[in-house]
Amino acid sequence: MIQHTFGLLVKPSDQWRKIAALPTPSFNTLVLYPCIMAILPAVAWYFGTSRVGWTVGDDGQAIKLTVESARQISILFYLGMIACVAVIGYFIHWMAHTYGAESSITRGIVVAGLTATPLFIAGLVGVYPLLWLDLLIGVAAVSWSVYLLYLGIPIIMNIPEERGFLFSSAVIAIALVILICLMVGSVFLWDLGAAPAFTD
């Protein structure tokens, strides 16, 4: 699986073609890819928010979460990432017939999970929570993920590029709706007791 991570970051077109050519059993094992990769940002942010902390303004005092709060939020963060990949994967499968592609839920989840590779890697910046750096790397990771989606959908779904462009645009729209739902869900979870607890 590691070769796919490196390939999607360095030679995405070639890597998508190699993934599309995989036999069905090997392709289906890639459904575990997001489950493994999502551990990286969850652990990084747990460490960064509970051990390193972040500063606001010039007072130099680091703000940290308690270990229990950071653990709870990191687990919810991990589950949220997996849920988002699964839902986007389902919608990729659901929309495939509209764009003339043969698909399965597994294929949709694999495409969504591989597309999120830059986001999983960029999540490692959570080890040192620095707002401007995290935002800069986050924007670059989102841009690369969108590029991977537009590049990968036509190859994996075996459809013309013009149709793949429309398909990918529809997936982006779904992802934005899921992002809004995730933010609303976070507010509800805070009300239910998952709000961050800071150290004194």
C-alpha positions in Angstrom: 0.0 0.0 0.0 2.9 2.3 0.7 3.9 2.3 -3.0 0.4 3.7 -3.9 0.9 6.6 -1.4 4.3 7.5 -2.9 3.1 7.1 -6.5 0.0 9.2 -6.0 2.1 12.1 -4.7 4.9 11.8 -7.3 3.4 10.2 -10.5 -0.3 10.2 -10.1 -1.3 9.3 -13.7 0.9 6.2 -13.8 -0.2 5.2 -10.3 -3.9 5.5 -11.1 -3.3 3.3 -14.2 -1.5 0.7 -12.1 -4.3 0.7 -9.5 -6.9 0.3 -12.3 -5.0 -2.7 -13.6 -5.0 -4.5 -10.3 -6.8 -7.8 -10.1 -10.1 -7.6 -8.2 -8.9 -9.2 -4.9 -5.9 -6.9 -4.7 -8.0 -3.9 -5.6 -10.6 -4.8 -2.9 -7.9 -4.9 -0.2 -7.3 -1.2 -0.8 -10.5 -0.6 1.1 -8.3 -0.8 4.2 -6.0 1.9 2.9 -8.0 4.9 4.4 -8.4 3.0 7.7 -4.6 2.7 8.0 -3.7 6.2 6.7 -6.3 8.0 8.9 -4.3 6.9 11.9 -1.5 9.3 11.0 -3.3 12.6 11.4 -5.3 11.4 14.4 -2.1 10.4 16.3 -0.3 13.6 15.1 -3.0 15.9 16.3 -3.4 14.0 19.6 0.3 14.5 20.3 0.4 18.1 19.1 -2.7 19.3 21.1 -1.9 17.4 24.3 2.0 17.6 24.4 3.1 20.5 22.3 0.2 22.9 22.4 -0.3 26.2 20.4 0.0 29.8 21.2 -2.4 32.7 20.5 -0.9 36.2 20.4 2.5 37.2 21.8 2.1 36.0 25.4 4.1 32.8 24.6 1.9 30.6 26.9 1.1 27.3 25.1 -2.5 26.2 25.2 -2.9 22.4 25.5 -5.8 20.0 25.7 -5.9 17.5 28.6 -4.8 14.0 27.6 -8.3 12.6 28.1 -9.9 15.3 26.0 -7.3 15.0 23.2 -7.7 11.2 23.2 -11.5 11.5 22.9 -11.3 14.2 20.1 -8.6 12.2 18.2 -10.8 9.0 18.2 -13.8 11.0 17.0 -11.5 12.7 14.4 -10.4 9.2 13.2 -14.0 7.9 13.0 -15.1 11.1 11.2 -12.4 10.7 8.5 -13.3 7.0 7.9 -17.0 7.9 7.8 -16.4 10.7 5.3 -14.4 8.5 3.0 -17.1 5.8 3.2 -20.0 8.2 2.5 -18.1 9.8 -0.4 -17.2 6.3 -1.7 -20.9 5.3 -1.5 -21.9 8.4 -3.5 -19.2 7.7 -6.1 -20.8 4.3 -6.6 -24.3 5.7 -6.5 -23.5 8.3 -9.3 -21.4 5.9 -11.4 -24.3 4.6 -13.5 -25.4 8.2 -14.4 -22.0 8.8 -16.0 -21.9 5.4 -17.7 -19.4 3.7 -15.4 -19.5 0.3 -13.9 -18.8 0.5 -10.1 -19.3 -1.1 -6.7 -19.3 0.4 -3.2 -15.8 -1.0 -2.7 -14.5 0.7 -5.9 -16.1 4.0 -4.7 -14.5 3.8 -1.3 -11.1 2.9 -2.8 -11.3 5.9 -5.1 -12.3 8.2 -2.2 -9.6 6.8 0.1 -6.8 7.1 -2.4 -7.9 10.6 -3.4 -7.6 11.6 0.3 -3.9 10.5 0.4 -2.5 14.1 0.5 -4.9 15.1 3.3 -3.8 12.1 5.4 -0.1 13.0 4.8 -0.7 16.7 5.5 -2.4 15.8 8.8 1.1 15.0 10.1 1.6 18.8 10.6 -0.6 18.4 13.7 2.5 17.3 15.6 3.4 21.0 15.8 0.1 23.0 15.7 1.1 26.3 14.1 -1.9 28.0 12.5 -0.3 29.6 9.4 1.7 26.5 8.5 -1.2 24.2 9.0 -3.4 26.3 6.8 -0.8 26.6 4.1 -0.2 22.9 4.0 -3.9 22.2 4.3 -4.7 24.3 1.2 -1.9 22.5 -0.8 -3.2 19.1 0.3 -6.8 19.9 -0.6 -5.7 21.2 -4.0 -3.7 18.0 -4.7 -6.6 15.8 -3.6 -8.9 17.6 -6.0 -6.4 17.1 -8.8 -6.1 13.4 -7.9 -9.9 13.1 -8.1 -10.2 14.7 -11.5 -7.3 12.6 -12.7 -8.4 9.3 -11.2 -12.1 9.1 -11.8 -11.9 8.7 -15.6 -9.0 6.1 -15.3 -10.5 4.0 -12.5 -14.1 4.2 -13.8 -13.0 3.7 -17.4 -15.0 6.6 -18.8 -14.0 9.5 -21.2 -12.3 12.5 -19.6 -15.2 14.8 -20.4 -17.6 12.6 -18.5 -15.0 12.1 -15.8 -14.8 15.9 -15.3 -18.5 16.1 -14.7 -18.4 13.1 -12.5 -15.6 14.5 -10.4 -17.3 17.9 -10.1 -20.4 16.1 -8.7 -18.2 14.3 -6.2 -16.7 17.6 -5.1 -20.2 19.0 -4.6 -21.1 16.0 -2.4 -17.8 16.3 -0.5 -18.7 20.0 0.3 -22.1 19.0 1.6 -20.5 16.3 3.8 -18.0 18.9 5.1 -21.0 21.1 6.2 -22.6 18.0 7.8 -19.4 17.2 9.6 -19.2 20.7 11.1 -22.8 20.6 12.3 -22.1 17.2 13.8 -19.1 18.6 15.6 -21.3 21.2 17.2 -23.8 18.5 18.4 -21.0 16.4 19.8 -19.6 19.4 21.7 -23.0 19.8 23.3 -23.1 16.1 24.2 -19.9 16.3 26.1 -17.1 16.0 23.5 -16.0 19.6 23.9 -12.3 20.2 24.3 -11.0 20.5 27.9 -7.9 22.6 28.3 -5.1 22.3 30.8 -4.7 25.0 33.4 
